Amino acid sequence: MAGQGFSRRGAAKLLLSGVILSIAAACAPVYNNHGYIPSEQELALLEVGVDTRETVAATVGRPSVAGLLNDVGWYYVQSRWKVSGPRQPKEEDRQVVAITFTEDGVVENIERFGLEKGNIVPISRRVTETSIKGMGILRQLFGNIGRVSADQIIK
């Protein structure tokens, strides 16, 4: 009988350990990446004022998002989400690479933006002029964070 009691206790401990390990594994965070942005090495191959839409497409590929109003820019967007068990997914990082073109289709600006504490932060910039044209998509992506109030929704 003493040997049989030991095996029951051992089996109960083993079962309890398995349940605890299963719960811990289910709560481990999983990271999901969405979208695509060119690497710094790929962007270094592009020359402002020299490359065109066609050479950009051949070097880094075409984006999934382009300028909505006048197509002066290409926007590459990538985000990283953290999923932890049954909790709501949380966006850990978002980066946007904006490549704008002149009316002739020549690269005018190359900028990389990040999202730090809900604010747009330029990470790197290679520009020929002081401002970027056609920022419609960036304003749509980042501009409405914290700007919607209940009275605007009701109206």
C-alpha positions, 0 to 999 in steps of 0.5 A: 500500500505504501508504494501505491500511495507514492505513485498516486502522489507522484502522478498528482504532482506530475499532473499539476506541474503539467497544468501549470506549465500549460497555463504559463505557455498559453500566457507567453507573448506572441509577436506578429509583424504586419506590413513591409518597410525597406531596410536601411541598406536598401534605402542607401541604394536610392539617390535623391534627385537621381532615382525614379519611380521605376528604379525605386520599384526595382530596388525596394519594391512597390508599396501597398500604400501610395499618396491618396490625393495626388500620388506624389509619394509612396508609403511603406508601413510596418507594425509589430503587435504583441499578443498575450493570451486572452488580452487585447493585442497591443501595438509595440512599434510602427514605422513608416517610410515615405518616399516622395517624388517630383512631378517628373517622377524623380525621388525628392525625399526619403524619410523614416517615421516611428511612433513613440508614445503616440507621437510621430517621430522622424527617425531618418531623413534625406531630403532635397527640400525642407518639407515633404509634399503629399503627407495625406496618408501619414496624417490619416495614419497618425493624425487622429490619435487622441483627436476624436471626442464623444460629441464629434461621434454623436453629431 
